[in-house]
Amino acid sequence: MNEEHTKITEQAAPMMALGALAGAVAGLFVIGGFFLWFETWINQPSTWEAFSQKEANQAVVELQEEEAATIAIVERVSSAVASVTIRKLPADLRGGPVILFNGQPFGGSEPKSAREDGLVDVGSGTAFFVDAEGMLLTNRHVAEDENARYFITTWDGNEYEADVVARDTLYDVAVLRVKAPDVPEGGFSVAEMALNEPLRIGQTVIAVGNALGEFKNTVTKGIVSGINRDLVAGGGGGSERIQEAIQTDAAINPGNSGGPLINLRGEVIGINTAVSNRGSGLGFAIPISVGKRAVDDVREFGRIVRPWLGIRYVMLDDARAEEYGLPKLQRGAYILPSEETEAPGVLAGSPAAEAGLREGDVIVKLDSRLLTKDDNLAALLNAYDPLDAVTLEVLRDGTILQVTVTLGEFDDDVLQ
């Protein structure tokens, strides 16, 4: 048996040797082919360089196109943006300069010396034209002083005196109008308002304004960082709640107040109104739909008309629902108890009081529309007029109620 095994081994040995030799040769071909391919690849960088250069050129072209579009947009809109200068007689300065939300004079400096006409510059802001006849939108806090006079400086350096036509009682919005005899032939350039396009977080925006009260038509670029923000803006001149605010990281400086926040089509999407002192890159604007309604009201009624329900409330999210002892997922407008606000949650004599609303009620729906953080009560009410009847779905002690309310007209006196 050993002899037979030896014979088989002896016969197989040459075959195994041949197999090994063939494998080695094949391996050399494979390895050689790989090295040949690798050498060819690394020795032909032109393909990679051409690809990289093509991509780089395309990126440059895109940047140039975006830059050219931005420049064109800014040039078109800037002609509709004006600086607002607030002036007073020295005898009227006892109340101090006009105060911006961050507690500083609008121009960032103390009142200047009197001019030849005896007036003193006490502050500044920004406005923009909404019609060729000289109507402008700005912030209420820019035009709040009833003892001041307001002057508009257009992009070409011409100055016009303007009247305050209306101050919004609910929002930080005011309407100005250049005195009729001073309107130039051909009128003023007008900023187009974007009204139907929904805002999207991340979209590019541009803020135009009179930065620091000194630098006319300063332009900053950023994105929409948030929408439907609810904040309290305040300073040395008091405080005010701003609802439905647009948050942006486009720099908004003292003097920018009242200027337009525009999209990449050059349409105004908001009115710059406040900057947060709690963190850098936090600016806020009022949605242009609020300004558009103010303009429409002035044209129709001669004043700004706002519907009034007469409650103090917060919009519920998980944290607030838990804070007030409600189910975590509960949403809606929660009417605040008196102990939370040191004021009644339902104002006496208000439409809400007459309809029987109570502190602690949660308004879940308004005319079948569910109230959420995005569809908040203030935004939905703004679509109505005084004397309109609305149906509220109210959650009270676990029971759903249907309450009909006839809206009133808001006036500053109702809060006195």
NORJO-V119751 format. One record per pair of residues at least 24 apart in sequence whose ideal C-beta (glycine too) atoms are under 10 Angstrom apart, sorted by the first residue. I is the first residue (numbers start at 1). GAP is how many residues later the second one is. Records with the same first field share a line. If there is no record, write none. Layout:
I->GAP  GAP
This chain:
66->138  198
69->195  196  197
70->134  136  149  151  194  196
71->148
72->194
73->133  135  146  189  190  191  192  193  194
74->132  134  143  145  147  188  192
75->80  142  191
76->113  115  116  186  190
77->51  78  112  113  114  115  129  131  140  142  182  183  185  189  190  191
78->50  76  77  111  113  130  138  139  141  182
79->50  75  76  77  109  110  111  112  138
80->47  48  49  50  52  56  74  75  108  109  110  111  112  128  180  186  188
81->45  46  47  48  55  73  74  108  110  127  128  129  135  136  137  138  177  178  179  181  187
82->43  44  45  46  47  54  56  69  70  71  72  73  76  77  78  80  94  96  106  107  128  134  135  176  177
83->41  42  43  44  68  69  70  71  72  76  126  127  130  131  132  133  134  172  175  176
84->39  40  41  42  43  52  54  55  58  59  66  67  68  69  78  90  92  126  129  171  173  174  175
85->34  36  37  38  39  40  63  64  65  66  67  68  74  76  125  128
86->25  33  34  35  36  37  38  39  56  57  58  59  62  63  64  65  127
87->24  25  27  28  30  31  32  33  34  35  36  37  61  62  63  64  74
88->26  30  31  32  33  34  35  57  59  60  61
89->25  28  29  30  31  58  59  60
90->24  28  29  30
91->27  56
92->27  28  30  53  55  56  57
93->27  29  54
94->53
95->27  50  52  53
96->26  140  141
97->24  25  26  48  51  139  140
98->24  25  26  27  43  44  45  46  47  50  139
99->24  42  45  46  135  136  137  138  139
100->24  25  39  41  42  113  133  135  136  137  153  154  155  156  157  174  175
101->38  40  71  131  132  133  134  135  136  137  138  139  141  153  156  172  173  174  175  176  183
102->131  132  133  134  151  152  155  172  173  174  175
103->131  132  133  134  151  174
104->108  109  131  132  150  151
105->108  131  149  150
106->35  36  104  106  107  148  149  151  152
107->103  105  106  107  147  148
108->103  104  105  106  145  146  147
109->103  104  105  145
117->32
119->29  30  32
120->28
121->30  92
122->26
123->25  90  131  132  134
124->27  29  86  88  89  90  92  130  131  133  134
125->25  49  84  85  88  129  130  131  132  133  134  147
126->81  82  83  84  85  87  90  91  92  129  130  131  132  133  134  145  146
127->25  35  47  48  49  64  82  83  130  131  132  133  144
128->60  61  62  63  65  80  81  130  131  132  134  140  143  163
129->25  47  49  58  59  60  61  62
130->45  46  58  60  61  62  63  130  138  158  161  162  164  165  168
131->46  56  57  59  60  164  168
132->51  52  54  55  56  57  58
133->44  45  47  50  54  55  57
134->26  28  29  42  43  44  45  46  48  49  50  53  54
135->27  30  40  41  42  43  53  55  160  163  164
136->26  29  38  39  40  41  42  52  55  122  159
137->36  37  38  39  54  56  121  122  123  131  134  149  151  153  154  155  157  158
138->24  26  34  35  36  37  38  119  120  121  133  134  135  153
139->28  29  32  33  34  35  117  118  119  120  132  133  134  135  147  152
140->24  26  27  28  29  30  31  32  33  34  35  100  117  118  133  146  154  164
141->26  31  32  33  92  94  96  97  99  116  117  132  133
142->30  31  32  34  113  115  116  117  131
143->24  30  31  32  33  115
144->28  30  93  94
145->92
150->24  26  28
151->27
152->24  25  26  27  30  36
153->57  63
154->24  30  34  35  62
155->33  34  61  62
156->28  33
157->59
158->24  26  30
160->24  28
165->129  130  133  134  137  138  139
166->128  129  131  132  135  136  137  138  139
167->127  136  137  245
168->118  122  123  125  126  129  135  136  137  138  242
169->134  135  136  137  139  240  241  242  243  244  245  246
170->70  71  73  120  124  134  136  137  138  208  211  212  240  241  242
171->69  70  71  72  73  100  102  115  116  119  120  122  123  133  135  207  211
172->61  68  69  70  73  85  86  99  101  102  112  114  118
173->85  98  100  113  117  118  120  121  122  131
174->84  97  117  120  130
175->116  119  120  122  123  124  128  129
176->82
177->121
191->68  69  71  75  76  77  97
192->68  70  73  74  75  76  96
193->67  69  74  75  76  95  96  98  99  102
194->68  69  71  72  73  74  75  76  93  94  95  98
195->72  73  74  92  93  94  97
196->93
197->66  68  70  72
198->29
199->25  27  28  29  47  64  70  71  88
200->24  27
201->24  25  26  45  46
203->45  60  61  66
204->46  58  59  60
205->41  43  44  45  55  56  57  58  59  64  65  78  80
206->42  44  54  55  56  57  58  60  63
207->41  42  43  44  45  46  49  52  53  54  55  63  65  76  78
208->42  48  51  52  53  54  60  64
209->42  43  44  45  46  47  48  49  50  51  52  63
210->43  44  45  46  47  48  49
211->40  41  42  43  44  45  48
212->41  42  43  44
213->40  41  42  43  44
214->39  40  41
215->38  40  41
216->39
217->42
218->33  35  37  38  41
219->31  32  40  43
220->28  29  30  31  32  33  36  41  52  63
221->27  28  29  30  43
222->26  27  28  29  30  39  59  61
223->24  25  26  27
224->24  25  26  37  39  45  46  61
225->24  25  56  57  58  59
226->56  58
227->43  60  146  147
228->59  87  144  145  146  147  148  150  151
229->47  53  55  56  144
230->84  85  143  146  148
231->42  43  45  47  51  53
232->42
233->40  41  42  43  44  51
234->40
235->39  42
240->33  34
241->71  137
242->31  32  42  43  44
243->43  44  47  72  133  134  135  136  139
244->26  42  43  45  46  130  132  134  135  138
245->25  28  29  38  39  40  41  42
246->24  25  26  27  37  38  39  40  41  42
247->29  34  35  36  37  38
248->24  33  34  35  36  37
249->31  32  33  34
250->31  33  35
251->24  29  30  32
252->24  29  30  31  32  33
253->30
256->27  29
257->28
258->28
259->26
260->25  28  31
261->24  25  26  27
262->26
268->24
287->92  95
289->90  93  94
290->88  89  92
293->89  90
297->88
303->106
304->106
305->80  81  104  105  106
306->72  75  76  78  79  80  101  102  103  104  105
307->44  74  75  76  77  78  79  80  81  83  100  101  102  103
308->39  42  43  44  73  78  99  100  101  102  103  106
309->24  26  37  38  41  42  43  44  46  48  54  57  68  69  72  75  81  83  96  98  99  101
310->34  35  36  37  38  39  40  41  42  43  44  45  47  95  97  98  100  104  105
311->24  25  33  34  35  36  39  40  41  42  46  47  48  50  52  66  94
312->24  25  26  28  29  31  32  33  34  35  40  47
313->28  32  33  39  44  46  48  49  50  58  63  64  65
314->26  27  62  63
315->48  56  57  58  59  60  61  62  63
316->46  48  55  56  57
317->55  56
321->41
324->36  38
325->35
326->34  36  69
327->35  68
330->32  34  65
331->31  33  39  40  41  42  44
332->29  30  31  32  33  34  38  39  40  44  45  60  61  62  63
333->28  29  30  31  33  38  43  44  45  47  48  59  61
334->25  26  27  28  29  61
335->24  25  26  27  28  59  61
336->24
343->72
347->67  68
348->66
349->59  65
350->55  57  58  60  64
351->35  36  38  39  54  55  56  57  58
352->40  51  53  55  56
353->52
354->51  52  54
355->34  35  37  39  48  49  50  51
356->38  40  45  47  48  49
357->35  37  39  44  46  48
358->36  38  39
360->35  36  37
361->31  33  34  35  36  40  42
362->31  32  33  34  38
363->29  30  31  32  40  42
364->28  29  30  31  36  37
365->26  27  28  29  30  35  37
366->24  25  26  27  39
367->24  25  26
368->25
369->24
381->26  29
385->24
386->24
